[in-house]
Amino acid sequence: MEMRNLYVRLTFPWFFLLQSISIIVGVRQIKKFKREESIMKRKLLAFLMTMMTVSALGGCGAEAGDTKAQEEKSQNTSTEEMNAEKKIEKAQEGEITVYTALEDEQVTEYLAKFNEEYPDIQVNVVRESTGIITAKLIAEKDNPQADIVWGTAASSMMVLDDMGCLKPYEPEGCDRILPQFKSDKEVPTWVGIDAWETAFVVNTEELEKLGVEKISSYEDLLNPKLKGHIVMSNPNSSGTGFLTVSALLQLYGKDTEEGWNYMDKLNENVSQYVHSGSKPAKMAASGECAVGISFGYAGISQREKGAPVEVVFPEEGSGWDLESNALMEKEEINPAAYTFLDWAISDEAMDLYRVNYPIVTVENTGEYEGYDSNPLDQLIENDFSWAAENREDILNTWMEKYDSKSEAK
């Protein structure tokens, strides 16, 4: 500090001298070029401003210089942030196209709440099962029709992301989403909203007729008494089907054939593969099959309607996936799309999701009847990257082996 003070005392007079010289020179230049053309006046003004700037900077001490540099850096950063914000134009009105794999009744319920807050935004919904939505998005990747993907499997999002179909966007409130439930990129390309998991929807009356006492695991599904009495989702058209197949391959060993060997045996008891994740639950509820391999919410909703079903979460653990949202990469982004994505992870939206799924992607997962413990403990350690990378091979192998039992589309 003493050395710095000495430096300032020695150099400070010179700064004033430099400033005085600058002013004198500037005045002489003014006199010299007073009668020149206007172009020369502009040159003089530039010269004088430069000299004054140099002298002013020279009169600042070292500490003041550091402070000014920091302030300029801060101002530049703020400007960059403001410019970045200006690039994202949001709208309170407009028309957007949303692709979703959410259940029909969920879409109706959720959009009713959205429209209460944003009555001037018209939402055109294209609803299909996960596999069909994914295939449609891939087919349209060079000319995307959707503005947003809403409530569609994260495993599908990762495939679309690898193909460059998704535009990075961090919705308002995204910091509330747990890290494992959103894209790991600096600006996320997709954000999860809730998780759904494999569950067996068991018709207790049909099970009694077959003489089967209890089902609690994947291995129990291989009981010969169940031959022709199990319905499962086709993984090519259903996200529930894919997460179940992916889970079996992971549980029995990703680098072995054990998972496929298990599914060979399971296939003997399956009567049909359907193109919806919830349909096996509905078929079990109506007595069309004894066991529907579906997901938790689908079974619980049927039980609440009075169907004689029990919802079983396999003791080995449930395969699972995330329902996720993303912005499609397009030449022109619809400003209302940003507004929808912000709302779609808001507290209001999370409360809606929580009614149907106990596992939402914010810290408080909520509670739901049908779970004996924390639902997070039921989920297997899911390797989403592996599932995304091997998705095509998994689906092709499954088609070759089991598609002969699929229902007609």
N, C-alpha and C positions, 0 to 999 in steps of 0.2 A: 504493500500500500504506500509506503514511504517513497519507493522508487517511482510509483505511478504519479504521486503528487509532484515529485521533482521534475518528472517528464512534462507534466502539465504546465508548471511554472516556467520551464525553459522554453517551451514551444508556444505557449499562449500568445506572447507578444508578436511572434512571427505571423500568427494567424490573422491578427488585426492588421499587420502591415500588408499581408497578402490581400486582405479584403479591401484596404484603402487603395492599393495599386490597381486592383481590379476595377474599382469604381472610377479612378482617374483615367485609366485606359479606356474604359467604356465611354466616359464623357468626351474624351478626345476623338474617339471613333464616331461619336454622334455628330460632333462639329465637322469632322472631315467629310462625312457622307450625308450631311444634312440636305444638300441640294441634289443628291443622286436620285435615280429612278426608284420607284416603289419596290422593285425587286431587291435593290440594295438595302433598303430599309428593313426588309424582312430578314436579310442575312445579318444585319447589325443586331436586330433584336435577338436572333438566335445566339449570336456571339455573346451579347451582354448577359443573357440568361445563363449560358454555360459558365461564364466567369463568376457570376454571382453564386451559382450552385456550388462551384468548386470552393469558393471562399467560405461559404456557409458550412459546408461539410468539414473544411479544415478547422473551423473554430470550435468543433465539438470535441470533447474529451473522449478517451477510450471507452469509458463506461457508457456515455451517451450514445456512441456509435454502436455498441453492442445492443443497447436497448432499441435503437431505431431499426436495426437489422431484424431483431426479433419481431418488432411491431409490423414491419413490412412483410415478413414471412407469415405472420398471423393473418394479416389482411389478405395476402395472396391465397392462403388456405381457405379463408372464409369465402373469398370470391369464387374459388373453385367449387366449394360446396354449394354456394348459391347457384352457380351456373349449372351444376349437376341437377339441382332441384328443379331449375327452370326447364330442363330438358324433359322432365316427367310432368306432363300436363294431365291432370285428372279432371273428370267431368261428373257433374251431378245429373246429367241427362244424356240420353243417347240410346243406342241399340247394340247389344252384344250377342255373340253366339257362343254358347257354352257346351262343351262336350263333357259328359259325366257318366260314371258307372254306379252312382248312388241309386238306391232303390227308389222306385217311382213315388211311393208315399213320402219318403224322406225329401225328395226334391220339392214336392208340393209344399210340405211343411216349412222347409228352410226358406224357399223363395217368398213365401207369404210374409215372413219376417223381414227379409231384405227389401221387399216392395213397400213395406210400411215406412222404412227409412228413406228409400230412394224410389219414390213413385214414378219418377220421370225417366228411369232407366228400364228399357224393355229387354228382358232376358229371353232369348230363344234357345231352348234346351234340346240337345240331341242326346238321348239316353239309350245306352246299350250296355251289354255286359262288358267286363274289362277287356277280354280278348278281342271282341269286335271293335271296341273303341280304339284299342291300341293299333289294330290292323288298319283301321280307317285313317288314323293320324299318320301312320307310316306311309300309306298310299298317297296321302295328300301333302306330304312333306315339301314338295316343290311348289305347291300352291295351296297353302293352308287355308281352310275355311273357318276353323274355330279361332276365336280370340283367346279363349281360356280353356284349360282342362281342369275340372273340378271333381274331387272325390274319386280319383282313379289311382290304381296301385302304384306304389313307389317303384316297384320292380319294372313296371312299364315306363315310368318316368325316366329311369336310368337308361333304358334302351333309347328312348326318344332324345335324351340329353346327349348321348354318345353320337347320335346322328345329326346333332346341331339343330334340332327342332324347337328347343326351348330358349327363351330369352331371359337372361338373369334379371331378377327383380326381388327386392327385399320389401315385403309388405310392411305397413306400419304395425308395430307390435311384435315383429318377428323375433326380437330378443327374448320373448317369453317362451318360445318353442325350444324344447330340449334339443341339444345338439344331435343326438342320435336319430331325431325325427325330421331332419331336413337335409338338403344338399350340403355337402361339406365344402362347397366352393365359397370364396370370399363374399361374393354376392350370390345368394342361393338361386338355383335354377328351378327348384321345386321345394315346397314346404308341406309337411304332413299335417293332417288335422286330427285323425284318429286311427286306431288300429283295430283290425278284426282278425279273428283266429279260428282255426279248425275246431269244430265241435261235432259230435255225433248226436243227431236228433233221433231218439229211440221211441218207437211206438210201443208202450208197455203192454198193451193188449195183444198186439201181433207177436211180440216177443214171447209172451206166455203161451200162445198157441203153438209156437215152434219149440217150446220146451227149453228155451235159453234163459238161464237164471239172471245173468248179469253181464253187462258190457262196460269195461272200464279202460281198455287199452286198444292199441292198434292190433295187437296179437289176437285179441278176442274176436276181431272181425273175421278171422280165418276159420272160425268154427264151421264145420261142414253143414250144420243145421241152418246156417244162414245163406246157403247157396241159392242164388236167384232172388234174394230178399234185400239186397243193398243197392242203393242208388247214389251215384257220385257225380260231381260236376266234371265236365270236360275241360282240361287245363288250357286247351287252345282257344276256348271261347269264354272261359270264366276265370276271374282272378282268384276266386276261392279254390277252384280246382288246381290252379297252378301253385298257389302257396302250399296246398296239401301235398302235392307231388314233390315240390322242392323240399319240403320239410322231411318227407320220408327218405329222399335221397341223402339228405344231410344227416339225419338221425342214424341211418344204417351205414354211413360212410361214403363221403363224396367221391372218393377215389376207388371205390369197389363196385361190384355188381350186386351187392346185397340189397340195396334199395329196389332195384328192378326185380330181383328175385322175389322180394316180398310182394311187390305189386302184381307179379305173375300169379301168385297164389290168391291175392285179393280179387283179381279179375275173375277168378272162377266163381266167386260169390256175388259179383256185381251183375245185376240184371240190365242196367242201362246207365249210360253216361249222358247227362243233360247239359244244356247250354246256359245254365243260370246257377249262380251260387246259392240262391235261396230256394230254388225249386225242390231239391232233395228234402229240405225241411218241410215244405208244404205237402210233398208226397207222403212223407212219414206221418204227418198230422192227419191226412185223409185216409190212411191205411193202405195206400198203394204200394208201400214197401214197409219193412220192419225197421230199417235203419237208413237214414239219410245222412251222408257225410256232407256237412254244410258248414255254417259258422254260427257263433253264439247267439247273436241278435236274432237271426232268422228262427232259431229254435225257441228262444224265449218268447218271442212275439206270438208264435203258434200256441205255446203253452198258456199264455195269458188270454188267448181267445177261447180257451177251454178244451183244446185238443189233448188227448191222452198221451202226451209225450214227455220224455225226460231228456234234459240236455246234459250230455256227458262231455267233459273235457278230458282227453286222453292222458293217462298218468305219465306217459313218456314226455309229454309236453306238446303244445299246439304250434303248428306252423302258423305264421302270421304275416301280414303285410300292412302297409300304411295306405289309407286313403289320402291322397295328396293333391295339391293345386299347383298349377304352373301357367305361365304366360307363354303363348305361342310366339315364335320368332316370325315376324312378318315385316314387310317393307314399311307399312304404316301401322302403328299401334293405336288401337282405339282407346282414347282417354278414359272412357267409362270402364274399361277392363281393369285399370289400376284400382279404381274405386271398389269394384267387386272383390278383387283379391285382398284388399285391405279389410273389407267387411268379413270375408270368409275365414279370417283367423281372429276376429274380434272376440271379446268376452261373450257377447251375445250369441255369436255363432257357436263358440265352444260349448255354451250351455245347451244349445240345441243338439249338438253332436253327442253330448254326454248322456242325453236321454236314451239314445239308442246303443251307444258303445261306452263301456266303462273306462276304456283306455283312450284318453285324449292326449294331445301332444304337449300340453302345458304341464306344469309341475303337479298340480292336483288332478289326479286321474278320476276321482269320483268313486261311487260305489254302484253296484248293480246286483240285483238278486240273481242267484245262479252260480255265484263264485263263493267257494268256501274260504278263500284266502285272497291276498292281493293279486289281481289279474296279471300284473306284470310278471309275477313268479311263474305263471302258467306258460309263458312264451319261451320257445326254444331260442338258442343263440343263433340268430338268422344271419347268414352271410349273403346280404343283398347283392354285393358286387359279383360274387360267384354265380348267383341266380341270374343276374342280368347278362353276364358274359356267356353263360351256357344255356340261356333261354331257348334259342333256336334249336340247338341239338336235343335238349330235353323234350321239346314239343314234337320234334320230328320222330324221335325214338318212341315216344308215347303213341303217336299216330300209327306207326307201323305195328305196334304191339296190340293196341286195345281199341282203336277207332271203329272197329266193326260193330261194337256194341253201342255206339253213339246214336242218340235219337236223330231223326231227320230234321234238318234245319227248315 
